[in-house]
Amino acid sequence: MNSVDLEKEKKYNKWIVILSIVVPLVVALLFGVKVDLELPVFLPPIYATINAVTALVLIVAVVMIKKGNRKLHERLMKFAIVLSILFLVMYVLYHMTSDSTSYEGAYRGVYLVILISHIVLSIAVIPFVLITYVRAITNNIERHKKIAKITFPLWLYVAITGVLVYLMISPYYV
């Protein structure tokens, strides 16, 4: 990697650190904000669907890069990022306008393991996604490939467990 690319990556690294800290903090702070507003739609099935689509997009993107279709891979990965941002906005909006629902079923322990791992990894995956993306756009493909092997399963797990959490808790929505 030449010094220009290294400088670009360093510039992005500052933003990666900032976003990796600020996004979870802002989300946590917004959970404490309650807005007396009735949304025109019930968001949980919508953002669960976004998670499912994200999982599919991630899988197709990996298949496309393995087939050598770099341009489609790039477009799909950008779409996956947009979907994740859209999910996060809807998720926060829902929790700002609605009370949390608790799982009361027989598989509460399983639910909690899935939920907690989903939450922890959804925070942890932020810098991985950003680093992976930056390495791609700075054309540092070898380093991109190395971290993508970690990012992909983490991000896929977060997307799939988001759907599982919704499916498990959906009978308990009031």
Summary of the structure (lengths in Angstrom):
residues: 174
radius of gyration: 17.7
end to end distance: 54.9
largest distance: 57.2
contacts: 479
relative contact order: 0.16
helix: 82%
strand: 0%
